[in-house]
């Protein structure tokens, strides 16, 4: 029985891979297994929330790939740092926004399967997200916690896709050794390269039998 590693590549792609082989599989997997389904969800009535459940995983992933480190036990920190890579800003408020989105969207949807009363979804807003905070002495009080979040899933997706395309372009150029090394370490760890094949403890007949 022939199995594919990603939609366009079989397992032999990684038998003795060069760097571009790793990028090929990474790009192919995200383009066809993640972004293509998200696009379908965004075209489906009431599909925005399901799309956000998938899109919100990107930030932790891109931070792992960019650092070569494991995020176990550090999920929020990796999410926040990855979020700030995608939505670059010198404002301290961006980190606080990332923490709120992690809590109420990423974790709220993934762990609880429920919509938080603080989160609203609308495609009318010009930006991917808006957050509202209470004021103290006429200034936003970021320490008081967010009062509401408005997400535009369509522009949120576009921002993530643009970042992904840029990241892949940097990998393809093979000019930044630090970025290349972090990606390679991550990819080899996640795909278990050099550890041998996965063993499926049954014959093909047993697997296909009803």
Buried (B, 14 or more C-beta within 10 A) or exposed (E): EEEEBBEBBEEEBBEEBEBEBBBBBBBBBBBEEBBEBBBEBBEEEEBBBBBBBBBBBBBBBBBBBBBBBEBEEBBBBBBBBBBBBBBEEEEEEBBBBBBBBBBBBBBBBEEEEEBBEBBEBEEEBEEBBBBEBEEEEEEBEBEEEBEBBBBBBBBBBEBBBEBBEEBBEEBEEEEEEEBBEBBBBBBBBEBEBEEEEEEEEEEEEEEEEE
